[in-house]
Amino acid sequence: MGRVSRALVSVSDKRGLEALARALSAMDVEILSTGGTARQLAEWGVAVTAVSDYTGSPEILDGRVKTLHPKIHGGILGVRGNAGHEAQMSEQGIGPIDMVVVNLYPFEQVTARPETTRAEAIENIDIGGPSMVRSAAKNHAHVTVVVDPDDYPAVVEELGRDGAVSDATNRRLAAKAYALTSRYDGAITDYLTAADTDNLNAADTDTPFGASARLIGTKMQDLRYGENPHQAAAFYRDGAAGAEPSVTSARQLQGKELSFNNIIDANAALELVKEFQAPAAVAIKHMNPCGAATAGRLVDAFTKARASDPVSIFGGIVALNRPLDGETAEAMRDLFLEVVIAPRVAPEALAVFGSSKRLQQVRLLTLELEDGVDLYAVSREAWAGLGGRQRDVKRVVGGFLVQTRDLAEVDVAECKVATKRAPTADELEALAFAWRIGKHVKSNAIVLTSRDQIIGVGAGQMSRVDSARLSVQRARAAELKIEGAVAASDAFFPFRDGLDVIAEAGVSAVIQPGGSLRDAEVVAAADEHDLAMIMTGTRHFRH
């Protein structure tokens, strides 16, 4: 590639722009720009030529047409050293544009907001930006395309050597540019597929899934290996992640590098703890909750969650829905944990972790939420903003399955009472807690809880009665009282045997979806045991 003499700069994300523009100007690179970017550069005192002045054509249609002009795309796409191209460019008065610095209208961020209208979303579909990016990326042998502000310093460093950018860098930046436009087009496709005219919720449309589907992400890091050491792995952030707090947006404060299994378990823990408004702590082992509790104080919630299964929490992942404080950190001092994730980490908690050799090994993650930000509320706001574009993907050999995320919420007070005895107010509160836990347990799932603590979990068994037996076994192993506890089943009881197991152990009330051919038999069994049973009509299989 030859020396860079002219650059077109037009960005929505203005991070690092001033330093880049001043560096280009200092190297006598002519800067062309549009709209707000041009005004900002002028305010900084950087010499800039408006694209409309350069092309001799004004911006029209409320700015929809600014850079769609032969002098722009001819200058970008012309092949240097091609006599025919150079002759045509000369005839048309088209000068070469050697660098394109462009990032796109923030379509994904705008459409993540619940209040965004369809008209606003449409106006945030960038046309000129992707066109310039794709043109520059196609001609990367002669043009440098920069779409990420994080690449500015490396580009400036190369330019500072001899005024040019290397072929290897141009090729890397071109691949990154096409990844951006691909993701961008995918986000628009998903939005237009999922959203009807007045409502962004895909559940209100006839076609929540389009004729094609994409898995597009931005690589965050390579991992040492996958689920097992012989498997290679990497971690990507989904382009449709939006503003929802997630493992992909967490920052690691200390500890060893995150592993593949750490990440999927941390995600499972965080998704479960988002279910609760009160201070909550959950412990995950191999994708299943082995402990969960709520309390008035975070340290008490953690202590009860630990007591749910004091053996299985060893080597587990803990998620909190309140900032990790010093007292809760002290309660972890004697535990071996793989990961702890919290909305924030208080300085005194970080000091506790730093003072313990055991805790220094823990991978400590923060979501970096501000003081007073409610993880429960902000998560639901994000879900509402993304509406039907929330996707859950399962891979199979040769393809993948796509479904909307399981975000269904059940009001236990509105559920059908199937038995002669209705649940008491205390039992209803406990059933609501149990139902939220059961949603995050691998099927077949039976969960025993009190009003605010897991008592026992039976997960992933091939028959529901075995899950029932396992839940009782785990409760007894933890020396927790089953008498008066409640149970949640993620799907219906196909026979009465599973119900008999938990009833004979002392469970007083049950929540389940219903829908079995033998519902009447199961309800009759509950009446025999004087159990209260409610049916949600909603199933929570988790495979």
N, C-alpha and C positions, 0 to 999 in steps of 0.2 A: 504494500500500500504506500502511496505517496504522502507527501506532507499535508496535514490538515490545514486548510486555509479558510474554510467557511463551515460554520456549524448552525444547524437549526435547533433551537431550544424552546420547548413548549411543554410545561409540566404542571400537573395538578398538585403533586407532592413536592413541595419546595425545600425539603431537607437537603442540606449541602449545596444548594443552588448558588448561593453567593460566592462561596469559595471556588466552585467550578467556573463560574462566569468570570471572576476576576483572573483566574489562572489562564483561561482561554484568551481573555483580552490582553493579558501581559505577553502572550505569545503571538500577538497580532492576528488572531483568528477573528474573522468577521462573524458576528452573531446576528442571526435572524431569529425573530420571535413573534409570538402572537399574544393578543389579549392581555390577560392578567399577568402572564410571565413577562411580557415586554414592559408593562408598567412597573413591575417590581424591579426589574433590572435597571430601568431608568432612575427609579428612586434611589437605588444603590450607587448611582453614578457610573454604571457600566455602559459603554457605548453599545447601542443595539439598533438594528434596522427592523422596522415593522414589516411583517410578511406582506401586508397589503401595499406598502410602498415598494417593496422589492418586485412584486408581481405586477403592480399597476392595477390590481383588482381589489376592490374593497371587500371587507368581511360582510357577508349578506345572510339573510334568513335567520336573524337573531344569533349570528355566530355559528350556525350549522355549517356554513361553507366559509372556510378560511384558508386552508392549505391544499384544497383539491384543485390544483392548477398545474399546467405543464411545466412551468418554471420551477416548481417544487419537485414534482415527481420525476421530471426529466433530469433535473440536477442530481437527484438521488440515484436513479436507475441507470443513468448513462455509464457504459463500460469504458473505463479509461484505457486508451491505447487502441480502441476499436475505431478505425478511420471513419466508418459510416456513421457511428454514433456521434463522434466528435464533430463531423461536418453538419449533421442535422442540429446538434446543440448550438453550433455557431450560427447557423441560418436563423434559428428561432430566438437567438439572444439568451440562451440558457447556460448559466454558469454551473459548474459542479458544486454539489453540497457534499462535503467529505465526512460530516458527522451529524448524526441525528440523536438528540437527547430528548426523549419523550417518555412520559408516563401518562396513564389514561385517566379519564374521568372515573371517579370512585364509585362505579356502579354497584359493586358488592356491598360497600359500606352504606351507601344510600338505601339500598333495598333491604338491608338488615334492620332498618328502623321501622317500628310498627306503624308510625304515622305517615310513612311515605305513600304518596298517591301513585297511581299508575302513570299519570301524565309526567310526574316528576321523575319516575324511573326511566321512562322513555327518553326524556331530555338528558339523562345521564348515560345514555348509550353513546360512546365515543365513535365517531366515524373517521375523522381526519387523522387522529392519533394512531389507531391500528393500521390505517393505510400507509402512513409514513414509516411506521415500525416494520411492517412487512416488506415494504420496498427496500428499506435500508438493509434489512436482514438478508433479503435475496441477493443484494449486491455487496455482501460483506467482504468480498475480495478487495473492494475499493472504498467502502464506507463503514465507519464505525457507528454502531447503534448501541445506545446506552439507555436501558429502561429502569435500572435500579440505582437509586442514589448511593447505595453501598459500594457500587463499582466506580464512583467518581474518583476517589484517591488513586486507584491503580491506573486508571486511564490518564490522569494528569501526570503521574510519575513517568509513564511511557512517553507521553508527548514531550515531557521536559528533556528527554534524552536527545531526540533528533526530530521532533515535530510530527512523528508518525506513531501509529499503533500497530503492533505486530499482527501477523496473520493468525497466530494461535489465539491471541486475545479476541480478535474480531470474530473468529469462528465460535469461540465460547460465548461471546456476547450475542451473536446471532441466534444461537440455540436457545439462549435465555429469553430472547425477544419472542421467538415463536412459541415458547412455553407460556409466556404471558398472554399473547393473543389467543392461544388455544384455550387457556383457562378462562379468559374474559368472555370469549364466545360461548363457552360452556355455561358460564354463570347466567348469561342473557337467555340462552336456550332454556335452562332450568326455570328461570323466572317466568318466561312467556308460556311455558308448558304448565307450570303449577298455578299461575295466577289467573283468575277470571277477571272480568272488567272492573268489578267493584270490591273484590275480596281476595286477599293474598293467600287464603287457606286452601291448599290443594284438596282437602276433604270436600270442598264445595264445588269442585270441578268434575267433569266427566273423564278427563284424561290427565291424571296427575303424573303420568310417565310418558315421555316422548318416544319416538321411533328409534332413537339411539341414546346411549348413555355413556358418560365419560368418567374415568377415574383420573382426576388431575390434582396434583399437589406440588408443593414446593419443598424440596429436601431440606430438612433441618439438620440432620446429622447421619453419618454412617454409624452403624452399631457394630460392636465387636463380633457378634453373631446373632442368629435368630433364636427360636425357641430352644434349639440345641446347638452345640458348638460346631457341628458340621454344616450348619445352614448360614448363608450370608443374609444380611438384613440392613435396612435403612429406615429412617423415620421421616415421614412427610407430613406437612400441614395441608389440610384440605383447603382449596380455594374458596369453598362456601362456608368456612368455619364461622364467619361473622364475628359478633362481639361476645359470644357466649364464653364464659370462663371455662377453660379446658386444659388438659394436660399439654396440648400444643402451645398454649399461651403462658404456661408456667415457666418460672425461672429457677434454676437450681442454685442454691446458696452454698452447698457443701456436699461432700460425700463422693463416692466413686461414680464413674460414668453410668448413666442409666442403661439397663439392658432391655432387650425386647420384652421379656416377661415383666420387668419392672414397669414398663410403660403401659402394657395392657392391664396389669393389675391396678396401677395407680388410676387409670381411667375408670375402671370398675368401681373403685372406692369413691372417687370424686362424684360419679354419677349417682351413687346411692346417697351420699351425704347431702346432695342437692335437694333431696326429697323432704328435708326437714327445716322448719322455721326456727324451732327452739335450738339452743346450743346442742350440737350433736357430734358424736365421734363414731366412726365405723372402722372395722378392721377386716381386710380382705386377704384370703389365702387361695391361690389358684383360681381366681375369678369368682369366688363365692364368699359371701360375708360370714365370718366366724364370730364376729362381735359387732353390735350396734346398740347405741343407747342415746337418749336425750336427757337433759337435766337443766336445772337453773344456771349451773356454772359449767364451763367447758371441762374443767378438771374432773368434776363428778361424772359427766357424761363419758369421759375417757375411762375412768376407773370402772364404771359399770360395763362398758363395752369390752374391756379387758376381761372382766369376770365372766362374760358370756361364754368364753372358751379360753381359759388361761394357758392351755397347751398349744392350741392351733395358732394363736397370735404370734408365737415365736417365728421370726423370719417373715412376718407379714407386712402388709402395707396399711398405713393408717391415714384416714382423711378426716379433716375437721371442717366445720362450716363457720367457725369463728377464728379470729387471729390466734395463733399459737402463743400463749403467754408463758411466763416463767414457771408458774405453779404446775401447769400441765406438762411442760418440758421436764420438770423434776420427776413427775410421775412416770416418765418414760425411761428414767436413768438406768434402771436395772434390766431393761428389755433389749433383746436383739430384734431390731426392725430393719427392713430393707428400705422403705420409703415412708416419709411423712409429708403430706401435702396439706396446705392451709391457705386461706385467703390472704393472710399476711403473717409475718413472723416478727414478734416483738424483740427489741434488742436484748431484753433479759433472757428470753428463750434461746436466742442465738448464743448468748454467753454460756448458758447451761450446756448446750450441745458442744460448744467449743471446749468446755472444761472436763468432758467425759470421753475417755478413749473409746468406749463403746458407742456413744452417740456421735462421735466424730465420723464414724463409718456410715452413718445413716445418710441416705440421699434426701436432703431437705429441700422441698419445693415450695415456692410461694406463687400465688396467683397475682400478687401485687395489687390487690383491690385496695381502694382508699378507705380510710377510717369511716365507719358507719355504713359502708356498702353491704347490703344484705345479699348473700350468695343465692339464697332461695329466690328472692324477688328478681335479681338481675338475670338469673338463668331463665326464668319464665318470660321475662321481657324479651330476651333474645329468641326464645322459642316462638313467641308470637310474631316477632319481626321476620323470621325466616319461614314461618308458616309451613306450607306443604313442601317446601324445598328441603326440609330436613330429610336426610337419607341415611339408611343403614344398609351396608353392603356386605354380603356373604360370598366368599369365593368358592367355586367348585372347579374341578379340573376342566379346562376348556371354556370357562365362562364365569359369570357371577350373577347373583340375585340382588335386586334392589327393592327396598321397601321403605315406607315412611318410618321414622323413629317411633318407638313405643313411649309416647308421652301422655297416654290416656290417664286421666285422674278420676278417681271414684269418690263420691260423697257417701260415706257409709250410712248416714242418716236417711239417704234416699234409696238404699238397697232393699230388695225384697226380703222380708222375714219369712223364712220357709217353715219354721218349726212352731210348735205350740207356744214355746216360751220365747219372748223377744229379748234381745240383749239389754242389759242394764246400761246406764250412761258410762260407767267405768269400762264395761266390756266393749262398748262401741269405740271408745277412745283407744283401747288396746287393739281392737280389730283394725282400726285405721292404721296404726303403727305397723302391725303385722303385715297388712296388705302391701304397704310401701316397701317393706323388706323383701317380701316374696317376689316382687317384680324383678328383683336383681339377683335371684338365686337360680342356678341352672336347673332346668326341668329334668325329671319330675321334682317338684319342690314342695316340702312341707316345712313351715316355720312356726315355732312356738315362741310366744313373747308375753311379756307383761305389758303394762301401759307404755313403758319407755325403755325396755331392754330385751334383747334377744335372750331366750332361754335355751333354745335348741334348734338346730337346722339339719334337715335331711335334704341333700342336694344330689341331683344328677343320677338318680337310681332308675333302673329299667322298669320297675313297678312302683306304683304310688304307695303301696303298703310297706315296701322296704324303706322308702323315704320317711314314712311315718315312724317306723321302728327306729330308724337312725336319728331322727329328731329327738325322740325320747331318750335314746342312748346318750346322745351328746349332752342333753340337759342333766342327766344323772351323773355323767362323768365330771361335769362342772359343778356338781353339788348345788344345783339351782332348783328351786321349788316349782314343780309343774302344777300342783294343785291350784286351781283358780286361774291358770294361764289360758291364753287363747291361741288359736291356730289359724294359719292362712295356707290355702292350697292354691297353687298357681293355675291349676285347671281342675275340672270336675273330678269327683271321686267316681271311678268306674264301678266300684263295688263298695259295700259297707265295711270291708275288712280294715281299710286304712283309718276310717273314722273310729271303729271299735278300738284300735290300738291307742289312739291319742285320748279317747274318752276314758278308757280304763286307766290311763296314766294320770288323769286328773284335770284334763282340759275342760273348760266350762263353756266356751263359745267358739264358733268356727265361721270363717269367711271363705267363700269359694265362688267360682263363676256360675256353677250350675250348668245344665244342658246335657247331662247324662241320660241315657235310656233308663237308668236305674235311680234317677233322682228320688223317686218316691220311696224306694227301699232305703236310700241313704238318709233321707229326712226321717223316716220311721225309726231308724237306728238312733239318730240324734235325739228324737223324742224319748226313746227308751232310756237313754242316758241322762235325760233332762238337760240336754245341751240347747243353747240358742244357736241358730244358724241363719246367716244372711247370704244372699246370692247377688253377685255384682253384675252378672251378664257380660262381664269383660274378662278375657283370659290373658295371662301374661306368660306364655311359653317363652323360654330363653334357651336357645340351642347353641 
